[in-house]
Amino acid sequence: MCNAPQNARLVDLVFDETTISRANADVEHERAVAIFDLLEANSFWPVGHEVPSGTVPDYKLKLGVVEQRLVFNIADASDNPVATHILSLTPFRKTVKEYYQICESYYEAIRSATPSQIEAIDMARRGLHNQGSETLQERLSGKIEIDFDTARRLFTLICVLHWRG
């Protein structure tokens, strides 16, 4: 984080329940793990948001999907609106589709495949996940600064939002 205040982070994340429906158990598990991991360790700063000197900038994020666009509603820790950013989901469609296909293969494999087969599928899954994470960082550039680990966890959540189950 080049220009971000030190320790800028997310402390809460919720979904716009009007745009999100429940998914299968595997996807719900991915979402729960991603939210937990994201809130435990992340780097998140709405570019240009000024914070008083000596304070740790904590943010709350509400994610939703409106008209095939991903909506980031960001507030400070006191629920004061900070920024709203809307991203087209189009650049993520192919990666998300391929990611879900490989995830299905992975979940099938962990039930019956050999360890080497599972490892090969998992490597492909991680590669697609990295690709989606890089796309997210690029799309948020100049709007929200996030590190790669934060981008990975947010990409998992984008998958859940986009493919509503």
DAMO-V225936 format. One line per field, one symbol per residue. ss: DSSP state (H for helix, E for strand, C for the rest). phi: phi as a letter, one per 30 degrees, with the letter a starting at -180 (. if undefined). burial: + if it has 9 or more other ideal C-beta (glycine too) atoms within 8 Angstrom, else -. Layout:
ss = ???
phi = ???
burial = ???
This chain:
ss = CCCCCCCCEEEEEEECCCCCCCCCHHHHHHHHHHHHHHHHCCCEEECCCCCCCCCCCEEEEEEEEECCEEEEEEEECCCCEEEEEEEECHHHHHHHHHHHHHHHHHHHHHHHCCHHHHHHHHHHHHHHHHHHHHHHHHHHCCCEEECHHHHHHHHHHHHHHHCCC
phi = .dcdddidadcabbcdddcbcdbdeddddedddddeddddbabbbdejddbeeiccdcbcbccabbhibdccccbddcidecabbbcddedceddddddddddddddddddbddedddddddddddddddddddddedddeicbdbdddddddddeddedddcdi
burial = ---+---+++--+-++--++--+---++-++-+++-+++--++++++-+-------+++++++++---++++++++-----++-+++-+--++-++-+++-++-+++++---+---++--++-++--++++++++++--+---+++-+++++++++++++++++-
